[in-house]
């Protein structure tokens, strides 16, 4: 989709009711759904994080940025994710966390991003994080400067590809819930995207498809 056409839909996007768990469940491993049944997340006292779902123009077409996390000794090693990270006490709110972490991880300054919408928070049991996703837009082409300590690379995903059902697959993976279990995932540039990132992407897809089904304002 041309970026200027995308911008025309943004006012329609803002009031859309979030599908929340119904969208998340489409890309959730069955074992995860069962593990979260009747779970009191507040009792877990989760750490807080925020991530940025950032759209921007590239060659006049709308793109979404994802990152490849570095390999490390942790549950999210080498995974595909959104730019983002842990809330710090100096942050005024979770939105500022998402902006700050995006700047630190891929070099996009906060003043270049317009926050459009706060999406449904996502609890991640293996790391005990409650993640707040934000939809942001940069209205100019971007240069990315990944922080080598945290980011192995970036994936620039065209919106047209993201909305294509052909990228939705099932894959056998070893997860915190078990070995060689079948999980729903996205195949993005030959990377398997699953778990919390896939579930957040699922809600984003549903919201965008509903928005695009109506004429732009």
C-alpha positions as CSV (number, residue, x, y, z in Angstrom):
1,X,0.0,0.0,0.0
2,X,1.2,3.5,-0.9
3,X,2.2,5.3,2.3
4,X,0.1,8.3,1.5
5,X,-2.9,6.1,1.1
6,X,-2.1,4.4,4.4
7,X,-2.1,7.8,6.1
8,X,-5.6,8.5,4.9
9,X,-6.8,5.5,6.9
10,X,-5.1,6.5,10.2
11,X,-8.1,8.5,11.5
12,X,-10.3,5.4,11.0
13,X,-7.8,3.3,12.9
14,X,-7.9,5.3,16.1
15,X,-11.4,4.5,17.3
16,X,-11.4,0.8,16.3
17,X,-12.2,-1.4,19.3
18,X,-9.3,-3.8,20.0
19,X,-10.1,-7.5,19.5
20,X,-7.7,-8.3,22.4
21,X,-7.7,-12.0,23.4
22,X,-9.7,-13.1,20.4
23,X,-6.9,-11.9,18.1
24,X,-4.1,-13.1,20.3
25,X,-5.6,-16.6,20.4
26,X,-5.3,-17.0,16.7
27,X,-1.5,-17.1,17.0
28,X,-1.2,-18.6,20.5
29,X,0.1,-22.2,21.1
30,X,-2.6,-24.3,22.6
31,X,-0.4,-24.9,25.6
32,X,-0.1,-21.2,26.2
33,X,-3.8,-20.7,26.2
34,X,-4.2,-23.5,28.7
35,X,-1.4,-22.2,30.9
36,X,-3.0,-18.8,31.1
37,X,-6.5,-20.0,32.0
38,X,-7.5,-18.5,35.4
39,X,-4.1,-17.0,35.9
40,X,-3.9,-14.0,38.2
41,X,-1.4,-11.9,36.3
42,X,-1.3,-9.2,39.1
43,X,-0.3,-11.9,41.6
44,X,2.8,-12.6,39.5
45,X,3.9,-9.0,39.9
46,X,5.2,-8.8,36.3
47,X,7.9,-6.5,35.1
48,X,6.7,-3.9,32.6
49,X,7.9,-3.4,29.1
50,X,6.7,-1.5,26.1
51,X,7.3,-2.0,22.3
52,X,6.8,0.0,19.2
53,X,4.9,-1.2,16.1
54,X,6.4,1.4,13.8
55,X,5.1,2.0,10.2
56,X,7.1,4.2,7.9
57,X,7.5,4.8,4.1
58,X,10.2,3.0,2.1
59,X,10.2,3.7,-1.7
60,X,6.7,5.3,-1.1
61,X,5.3,2.0,0.2
62,X,4.2,1.3,3.8
63,X,6.5,-0.9,5.9
64,X,6.7,-2.2,9.4
65,X,10.0,-2.6,11.2
66,X,10.9,-5.7,13.2
67,X,14.2,-6.6,14.9
68,X,16.3,-9.8,15.2
69,X,17.5,-10.0,18.8
70,X,21.0,-11.1,19.5
71,X,21.8,-14.5,20.8
72,X,22.2,-14.5,24.6
73,X,21.5,-16.8,27.6
74,X,17.8,-16.0,27.9
75,X,14.3,-17.0,26.9
76,X,14.1,-14.5,24.0
77,X,17.5,-15.2,22.5
78,X,17.7,-14.7,18.7
79,X,13.9,-14.1,18.4
80,X,12.1,-11.7,16.1
81,X,10.6,-8.9,18.1
82,X,9.5,-5.3,18.0
83,X,11.8,-2.5,19.1
84,X,11.2,-2.0,22.8
85,X,12.3,-3.0,26.3
86,X,11.9,-2.6,30.0
87,X,10.2,0.3,31.7
88,X,12.6,2.5,33.7
89,X,11.5,4.6,36.7
90,X,12.7,7.8,34.8
91,X,10.1,7.1,32.0
92,X,7.1,9.3,32.4
93,X,4.8,6.6,31.1
94,X,4.9,3.4,29.0
95,X,4.6,5.3,25.8
96,X,7.9,7.1,26.7
97,X,9.4,3.6,27.3
98,X,8.5,2.5,23.8
99,X,9.9,5.7,22.3
100,X,13.1,5.6,24.3
101,X,13.8,1.9,23.6
102,X,13.2,2.4,19.9
103,X,15.7,5.1,19.8
104,X,18.3,3.1,21.8
105,X,17.8,-0.1,19.8
106,X,17.4,1.1,16.2
107,X,18.4,4.7,16.3
108,X,15.0,6.3,15.4
109,X,14.6,9.5,17.5
110,X,11.3,10.0,19.5
111,X,10.5,13.2,17.7
112,X,10.3,11.3,14.4
113,X,7.5,9.1,15.7
114,X,3.8,10.0,16.1
115,X,2.1,7.6,18.6
116,X,-1.3,6.6,17.2
117,X,-2.8,3.9,19.4
118,X,-2.1,1.8,22.5
119,X,-2.8,-1.9,21.9
120,X,-3.8,-4.7,24.3
121,X,-1.0,-5.5,26.8
122,X,0.5,-8.9,26.4
123,X,1.6,-11.1,29.4
124,X,4.7,-13.3,28.6
125,X,4.9,-16.1,31.2
126,X,8.5,-17.4,30.6
127,X,10.0,-13.9,31.3
128,X,7.2,-12.6,33.5
129,X,6.8,-9.4,31.5
130,X,3.7,-7.5,30.8
131,X,4.3,-5.8,27.5
132,X,2.5,-2.7,26.3
133,X,2.4,-2.3,22.5
134,X,2.1,1.1,20.8
135,X,1.4,1.8,17.2
136,X,3.5,4.6,15.8
137,X,4.1,6.3,12.5
138,X,7.1,8.0,11.0
139,X,6.2,10.1,8.0
140,X,9.6,10.1,6.4
141,X,12.0,7.4,5.2
142,X,14.1,6.1,8.0
143,X,17.7,5.0,8.4
144,X,18.2,2.4,11.1
145,X,21.2,2.1,13.3
146,X,20.9,-1.1,15.3
147,X,22.5,-1.3,18.7
148,X,25.0,-4.2,18.3
149,X,24.7,-5.1,21.9
150,X,21.0,-6.1,21.5
151,X,20.1,-6.2,17.9
152,X,21.5,-8.6,15.3
153,X,19.5,-7.0,12.4
154,X,16.3,-5.5,11.2
155,X,13.5,-6.8,9.0
156,X,11.6,-4.2,6.9
157,X,8.2,-5.8,6.3
158,X,6.0,-4.4,3.5
159,X,2.4,-3.9,4.7
160,X,1.1,-5.8,1.7
161,X,3.1,-8.8,2.7
162,X,2.1,-8.5,6.4
163,X,-1.6,-8.6,5.4
164,X,-1.2,-11.6,3.1
165,X,-2.5,-14.8,4.7
166,X,0.2,-16.8,2.9
167,X,2.7,-15.8,5.6
168,X,0.7,-17.6,8.3
169,X,2.0,-21.1,8.9
170,X,2.3,-23.8,11.6
171,X,5.7,-24.9,12.7
172,X,7.1,-27.5,15.1
173,X,9.2,-25.7,17.7
174,X,10.7,-26.3,21.1
175,X,9.2,-23.8,23.6
176,X,8.9,-23.3,27.3
177,X,5.7,-25.4,27.1
178,X,7.4,-28.4,25.5
179,X,9.6,-29.8,22.8
180,X,8.5,-30.2,19.1
181,X,5.0,-28.8,19.6
182,X,3.0,-27.4,16.7
183,X,2.6,-23.6,17.0
184,X,1.0,-21.0,14.7
185,X,3.5,-18.6,13.4
186,X,4.3,-16.0,10.7
187,X,7.0,-16.8,8.0
188,X,8.6,-13.4,7.6
189,X,11.6,-13.3,5.2
190,X,12.3,-16.9,6.2
191,X,12.2,-16.1,9.9
192,X,9.7,-18.0,12.0
193,X,7.8,-15.4,14.2
194,X,5.8,-16.9,17.0
195,X,4.8,-16.5,20.6
196,X,4.1,-13.0,22.0
197,X,5.3,-11.1,18.9
198,X,3.1,-13.2,16.6
199,X,0.1,-12.6,19.0
200,X,0.7,-8.9,19.0
201,X,1.0,-8.9,15.2
202,X,-2.3,-10.8,15.0
203,X,-4.1,-8.1,16.8
204,X,-2.5,-5.5,14.6
205,X,-3.5,-7.4,11.5
206,X,-7.1,-7.6,12.7
207,X,-7.3,-3.9,13.5
208,X,-5.7,-2.9,10.1
209,X,-8.0,-5.2,8.1
210,X,-11.1,-3.8,9.9
211,X,-9.8,-0.3,9.3
212,X,-9.2,-0.9,5.6
213,X,-12.6,-2.4,5.1
214,X,-14.1,1.1,5.4
215,X,-13.5,4.2,3.3
216,X,-10.8,6.6,4.6
217,X,-12.0,9.7,6.3
